[in-house]
């Protein structure tokens, strides 16, 4: 339909240009034909008057004939030259516009004119506008790519440094322990507890190394998923997903972490409330939201869930009983690698340093692929709340 409208509009503009050119040519031709008819009548009249000298052509007839030829030739030349001159001027105007664009004159504009070049002018302007928009997107993508690389390098550096430090400490402890045990053996002294103490210190460092390796593994999986989303290669199923089931599966997968902080999850059973989506990836998104609530909830508290349905969307709410979101963090919660204004304190308070600032961003992107949105707000009674809306159309 849009292409048909463009074709009709282009035809109207072209017809308008042809109409004015045709009128001009018709006027000139009619004027020339009128002059020719007058000359012919004059020739006949003069011939009748001058039949006494047959074959002689009066001077007036010669002059008038020459004038008619000159006027006719001039009229046709005028009709041909004026449109060509206008076309050359319009082509030069469009060429100058493109030259200005090529040298970076972003504010260059074309005056709107209605002629046979109007459609070409509009298409050129739309093409130039689209190219500028594409260039801005490319520049923004390049800057975002550089920022992401810097963030990834920083996130990788932290666990690698921690693991390296633990390995160095483990090496030092083993060297000292082995040296002490060797000295005791030489002097004939034995300390039963020395070996146990060395073993305990080694286990502590090994657990720390395993924790950092787990953090690297989590980061690797999250980055792979984000790269698939950005490339448009993450395939999601389209089936009926029961919200109550998704919430329970997410809570079950977080059971060990929830138990460490003695936090429970309250999920009411409101019957069958479903939407079209992917069960596994929706559960992944919900897990990230629950995990964020768990990390900011006090020990012994409860994470609450609720859900509802209406003709437009399915809504899921997940909130905790903590202090809520900091005001300065509200605008950046779903940005990649954002971990709050004071992530070090948050990590120490949580007793968990596996967070890399990707979970909320990943949850947002997964829900977006399923025609969903996610927002965050603070509740009046305290606590941070995530609201998910998955639209039906």
N, C-alpha and C positions, 0 to 999 in steps of 0.2 A: 504493500500500500504506500509506504514511504517513497519507494523508488518510482511508483506511478505518479505520485504528486510532483516529484522532482522533474520527471519527464514532461508532464503537462506544463509546469512552470517554465521550464527551459523552452518548450515550444512556443509559449505565449511571448516570451522575451524575444525569441528569434523572429516570430511573426511581426512583432512590433517594429523591430529593426528593418525587416524587409518591407513593411508597409510604408514607412517614411521614405525609404530609398525608392520604392516603386512610385510613390506619389511625386517625388522630385523628378524622376525620369519621365513619368507620364506628362507632367507639366511642361517640361522642356520639349519633349517630342511633339505635344500638341501645339506648342508655340511655333516650332519649326514647320510643322505641317500647315499651320495657318498661314505662315509666311510664304510657304511654297504654293499654296492655293491662290493666295493673292498675286504672287508673281505669275502664275499660270494664266490667271484671268487678265492680268495686265498684258502679258505676251499676246494673248488672243486679240485683245482690244487694239493693241498697237499694230498687230499684223493686218487687221482689217483696215486700219487707217493708212498703212503704208503698202497696200497691195499694188500701188502704181510702180514701186521700185522693188520688184520681187527679188528676193534673195538678200536684200540689204537689211542688216540688223541695226536698229537704233542704238545709240550710245546708252540711252536710259535702260534699255533692256539688258545690255551687257553689264552695266553697273549694278542693276538690281539683281541680276543672276549671281554676280560675284558676291554681293552682300548676303544673298540667301545662303550660298555655299559656306561663307564665313560664319554666319550665324548658326547654321546647322552643325558645322564642325565644332564651333566653340561650345554649343549647347551640349553635344555628346561628350566633349572633352571635360566640361564642367561636371556633368553627371558622373563620369568615371573617376575624376581626380578627387572630388570632395570626399566620397566615402573611403577611398584609399588613404587619403591623408588622415582621416579620423581613425581608421584602423591602425595606421602606423603610430599615431600618437598614443592610442590605447595600449598597443603592444609595448611601446617604449615606457609607458607608465607602469605596466605590470612588471616589465624587466627591471626597471629601477627599484621597484618594491622588493623583488627577490634579491637584488644586489644589496640593498640595505639590510635585509634579513641575514644574508650571508656574512656581512661584516659585523653582525651583533647588534643591530639597531632594534632592540626588543620592542620599542614603543612605536615602530613604524606602522602606520595605518593607511588604508586605502579609502578614498572617497567613494561613496556609494553612487553608482551610475546605472541607469536602466538602458542597456543596449545588448547587442549580440554577444558581448564579452561578460555580461553580468554573471552568468552561471560559472564561467571559468574563474572569475574573480572570487566568487563565494567559495568555490572548491579550493582555490589557492589559500584563502584566508583560513579555512577550516584545517587544511593540511598543515599550515604553518603553526596554528594554535596547538594542534595535536602533537606536532614535533617538539614544541616548547614544553608541553606538559610531559611528554615522554622523557625529555632531557632532564627536567626537574626530578622526575621519579628516579631516573638512573643515578643522578647525583646523590639523592637522598638514600637510595639503596646502597651506593658505594660507601657513604658515610656510616650507614647503619652496619654494613659489613665490617668496616674497620673497627667500629665500636664493639661489635660482637666478638671479633677476633681478640681484641684487647681484654674483654671480659672473660673469654674462654681461657686465655693465657693466664689471667689472674686466678681463675678458679682452679686450673690445673696446678698452678704453682703452689697453692696452699697445701693440698694433701701430699703432693710430692715432697715438699720441704719437710712436712711433719713426719712422713714415712722415713725420709733420709735421716732426720734427727733421731728418730727412734732406733733406726738401725745402728747409728753411731753410738748412741747410749748403750744399746744392747751389746755392741762389740766391746765397749769399754768395761761394762759390767762383767762380761765373760772373761776378759783379760785379767781384771782385778781379782775376780773370784778364783780363776784358775791359778793365778800367782799366789794368792793367800793359801789355797789348798795345797799347793806344792811346797810352800814354806812349812806348813804344818806337818806335812808328810816327812820332810827332811828332819825336823826337830822332834819327830815322834809324837806330836800333839795332834789330836783329832777333835773336831767340833762337828757333832752330828747336825746341828742346826745351821751350820754355815752353808752346806749344800742346799738345804731347803730354802734358805733365804735367797740364794743365787737363783734357784729355780723360780721362786715367786717373782723376782725382779725380771727375769727373762720372760715369764708369761705376761707380765704387765706390758712390756714393750711389744711383744708379739700381738697382743690384743689391740694395741694402739695402731700397729701396722695394718692389721686386718681391717680395722675401722676405716683407715684412710684408703685402703684398696677398695672397700665397699663404697666409699664416697666417690672414688674415681669411676667405678662401675656404674653407679647411679647417674653420674654426670654423662658418661658415655651414652647410656640408653636414652636419656632425656635429649641430648644433642642430636642423636640419630632421629628421634621422633620429630623434633622441631625441623630438622633439615628435610624430612619427608613431607611435612606440612607445607613448608615454604616452596618446595618443588612441585607440590600438587600430586605426589605419588602415594600418599597415605590412603589406603583403601578402607573405607568403612562399609559395614554391612547395613542393610536397610530392612529392619524387621521390628516387630512389636517388642518394646522394652518396658518391662514392669518396673516402676519407680521404687516400690517397696523392696523388690528383690535386689535392685542395684544398690540401694542404701545398705542393706544387710550384708551383701557381699563385700562392699567397701569396708565396712566396720570389721568384718571377720579378717580381712587381710591386714588390718592394722591392730589386731588383737594384742600382739606381743608388745607393741609400743604403748598401747593404751594401758596395758596392765602395769608397765613400769611406772607410770604416773598415777595409777589407780583412778583412771578416768573412764566413765561409762558413756555409752551412746544411747540416746532415747529415740527410737524410731516407731512412730505410731502406725498401726495397720488401718489404712483407710480404704481398703478394698482394692479393686483392680483399677489403677490409673496408669495408662500406657501412652507411649508415643513411638513414632517411627525413628529408629536410630540404631546405633551399634552398642550392644550390651557391654563388651569388654572395654572399649575406649571410654564410654560414659562412666563406667566404674572407675577407670583410671583418673578421670577428671574429678569425680566425687572424692576419691581417696586423697587427692592432693588438697582439696578444700578441707576435708576432715583433719588431715595431718596439720594443716596450718592452724586450724582451731585448737587442736591438741597442744601444739607448741606454745600457744598463747593462753591456754587455760590453766588455772591453778590446780594443784594436785588435789585429787578427791572430788573434782567437780564433774559436770555432765555436759556432753555435747548434744544439742537438741537438733532434731530434724523435723521438717514438716513439708507437705506437698499438697497440691490441689490442681484442679483442671477447670478450664472454661473453653468456650468455642474457639478462642484465639490461640491459647498457648497452655502449656503445662508448666507449673511453677514449683520449684524446689527451694526450700530455705534451710540453711545449715548455720547454726550460731553457737557460740561458746559463752562461758560465764566469766571471761577475763576482763581486762581493762578496755578492750576495744582497740580500734586502729588509731595510731597517732595522726594528728591533723596533717602534718607535713608528708605523711606516707600515702594519704588517700588517693592522690593523683597519680601515683607511681606503682600501685600495688601489682598491677598486671604487666608491668614492664619486665623484660627479660633481665635476669641477673640482679634485679633490685632486691635488696635484703634489709631495707629500713635504714634509718638514720644512725642507729647504733647496733649493728649486727653482732659485734663481739659480746656485748652485754647480753643480748638476746640469746646467743648460743650458750653462754655460761648458765643463764637462767633455765634454759631448756634442758641442759644436759645432753644435747644432741647436736652434733656439728655436721650432719649430713646435708643440711639445706644449702642449696647453691643459687636460690633465687629464680628457679625455672618453673617450679610447680604450678604457681598461679597463672603464669603465662601459658603454660602447656594446657591447663584446664580451659582457659579462655579460647585457645585455638581449636581444641577438640570440640567444644560446644559450638563454636562458630561454624564448623564444618557440618554440624547437624541442625543448622538454622536456629541456633540458640545464642543467647546473650548471658552475661554474668556481670553483676554489680556488687559492690560492697558498701556497707553502711554500719554505723554504730547504733546500737539499740538504746532507747531512753533509760532502761534499767541497768545498762552496762553490758559489755560484750560486743564482739564483732559478728556481723551477720553477712553471709553470702546469699544472694538471690539469683537463682537460675530461671530463665524463661526459655522454653523450647517451643517455637511457634509451629502451628499446624500447617501453615502455607508460607 
